[in-house]
Amino acid sequence: MFDPLLHQNIRSKLMSLLISNEELPFKALKEYLEVTDGNLSSHLSKLEKEGYVQITKSFEGKRPKTTVHITQRGRDAFKAYIEALKKFIEEN
């Protein structure tokens, strides 16, 4: 019924942020979600493994920058997840 990967509070919030913004810096996601670096990294790793997000590492000057981008697969999966939630609410 529900995608178990997305049916988790932090990951569903993360995906809704990305679907609205296409891509966001790791630092911004961490602040929006109010999670630690390690916690966010763990959730992102699971989403990346499934192909829902793409993580890009680069440098701005000498500072490392990590950007998270939602993939088409992630966009499709999140939309299907939202539709499943709507259907569940309507039926109950």
C-alpha positions, 0 to 999 in steps of 0.5 A: 500500500505505502512505500515503506521507504517514504512512509517515515516522518523525516524522509517524507518531509525531506521528499516534500521539500525536494519536490517543491525545490528540485534541489537543496543544499545539505545544510538547508535540509538539515536546518529545515528538518532539524536533524543532525548531520549523521541522521540526515546522511543516513536517510539520504543514503537510503533514498539514494540507494533506491534512486529517489535522490542524487547527491552531488559533492562540490567545492565553493572556493575551499569549502565543500558543498553537498547538494541533494537533487530529487530524481524523476524516479523519486518524484514519481514515487513520492507522487504515488505515495501521496496518492496512496495516502489520499486514497487511504484517507478517503476510504477511512 
